Amino acid sequence: MLTLALDTATAAVSVAVARGDEVLAERSVPEARRHAELLAPLVAEVLGAAGVDRTELEQIVTGVGPGPFTGLRVGIVTARTLAAVLGVPVLGVCSLDLVALGSGLRGEFRVVTDARRKEVYWADYRWTGDHPERLRGPDVARPADLDGDLPSVGEGVRLYPDAFAQAGEPLQPGAADACRWVAAGLPTLDAAPLYLRRPDAVEPGARKPVLS
């Protein structure tokens, strides 16, 4: 199965192409505010590096978060549009699951990513067989409200080193791990944003009456 995977749930823009679980090409760029600008060129670059025409793709996979509203939407809309144009299925994967898979940690551990507002997105895992099993989460919390004893990976560990027991890389979810996730037949989701709180930008309410 020839797969294109995207993830824009964090500050990084990540794209990969794989045949089964063999990753043919991948690229990640840490640009927090340029997701929309970078994603399409990265897709073209990765397809070219893999020697694949987009018409050969058999499925699209996208990280669905949790993550910031704007960046997350860029990846999911792009994935759904490509899938519709090509007439192929589109699958969603929790972006925290991808960090867990890429970590290779055994036993119980936690993934924490940046949720802004001095909070983190988190989920707890246990390695089962050849893949991580999610035990709790995903959810959003202040670092101080979480038990800091579990070995932890993710951008949240770098941002709040006093709150978590650092276990190493990776810091961001990778599209290559999204390819490996679906190739292993692990659970997928609808390609819809996994929001755990309201977006920062909201429609203005009705104007308040002016008292004379």
Secondary structure as UniProt FT lines:
FT   STRAND          2..7
FT   STRAND          12..19
FT   TURN            20..21
FT   STRAND          22..30
FT   TURN            32..33
FT   HELIX           35..50
FT   HELIX           54..56
FT   STRAND          59..63
FT   HELIX           69..86
FT   STRAND          90..93
FT   HELIX           95..103
FT   STRAND          108..116
FT   TURN            117..118
FT   STRAND          119..128
FT   TURN            129..130
FT   STRAND          131..141
FT   HELIX           143..145
FT   TURN            148..149
FT   STRAND          151..153
FT   HELIX           155..159
FT   TURN            161..163
FT   STRAND          165..166
FT   HELIX           175..183
FT   TURN            184..185
//
